[in-house]
Amino acid sequence: MAGRIIYTINPSSGEKKVLREVETQPNGMCFASDGSLIWSSMFDAKLYRRDASGNDTLYADLSGVMTGYCGDMVIDNTGRVYLDDTGARVLHGEQPRPGRLLVIETDGSVKIAEENIVFPNALFISADGRTLYCAETFGYGLLKWDIGAGGKVSNRQKVWSPATISPTGEVGNTAHGLIGIDGGCMDGEGGMWLSLLGLEKFIRLDQQGTITHEIHVKGHATACTLGGDDGKTLFLVTNWFSDDEESIFTAVAAKRTKCTVSYTRVDVAKGTALP
């Protein structure tokens, strides 16, 4: 984000190439079913579509409804985009406040699907297409909704909180810093891989909220996704910075973080979960 570039990385060689420079800072992005890449521009609240030829066109202008930044996204099988509105421009010094969940139809029209999500992050859809999950980073929980006709979400539930594994039982200003969920994805058995800021680890939850696996890293566990030829490669993004007194937001804005993209092999493949 802060480097204002979208890269491609060859997982075999580690070769990194610039795909697109984004002066208004990129954030969430996702591939549509036709293979095109939908990517977000944070500071002007717009989505763009990159086709197979490498051409970028405006996909949706959200500046009339966005209250914070474009955050993470997921695209369902119809092409409908679910997108986080972070609710506050924290990289511009604003204090966190509740955000929303937006839905962008294939014609570019936008609707507000849900309000009052305290810094939404990490969107994914279950393998059966019936459930949407979203992390609430400053609400310290994982939310889910039923997906109904026309993509409408309902029956909001909080299904897990990182407070359950915090060393002190706290999730705010702890000795470990902010303990919240940043990124996440789902596998074919309904297992949820989550990146936990402050605890320096990625975890896998089953549908009962039991932790089945942990991956320990050095730094803030930021994002994760399943991929590879068989869907059993878990890609991990970790951010590290040296000042323990600094928040991750000020460190990112000042470009004082070091980011690592790594991967590991897992037992359960992605299946048809999205993205």
Stockholm file with secondary structure:
# STOCKHOLM 1.0

chainA/1-275         MAGRIIYTINPSSGEKKVLREVETQPNGMCFASDGSLIWSSMFDAKLYRRDASGNDTLYADLSGVMTGYCGDMVIDNTGRVYLDDTGARVLHGEQPRPGRLLVIETDGSVKIAEENIVFPNALFISADGRTLYCAETFGYGLLKWDIGAGGKVSNRQKVWSPATISPTGEVGNTAHGLIGIDGGCMDGEGGMWLSLLGLEKFIRLDQQGTITHEIHVKGHATACTLGGDDGKTLFLVTNWFSDDEESIFTAVAAKRTKCTVSYTRVDVAKGTALP
#=GR chainA/1-275 SS CTTCEEEEECTTTCCEEEEEECTTCEEEEEECTTSCEEEEETTTTEEEEECTTSCEEEEEECTTTCSSCEEEEEECTTSCEEEEECSSCGGGTCCCCEEEEEEECTTSCEEEEEEEEESEEEEEECTTSCEEEEEETTTTEEEEEEECGGGCEEEEEEEECGGGGCSSSCCSSBTTBCCEEEEEEECTTSCEEEEEETTTEEEEECTTSCEEEEEECSSEEEEEEEESTTSCEEEEEEEECSCTTSCHHHHHHTTCCEEEEEEEECSSCCTTCBC
#=GC SS_cons         CTTCEEEEECTTTCCEEEEEECTTCEEEEEECTTSCEEEEETTTTEEEEECTTSCEEEEEECTTTCSSCEEEEEECTTSCEEEEECSSCGGGTCCCCEEEEEEECTTSCEEEEEEEEESEEEEEECTTSCEEEEEETTTTEEEEEEECGGGCEEEEEEEECGGGGCSSSCCSSBTTBCCEEEEEEECTTSCEEEEEETTTEEEEECTTSCEEEEEECSSEEEEEEEESTTSCEEEEEEEECSCTTSCHHHHHHTTCCEEEEEEEECSSCCTTCBC
//
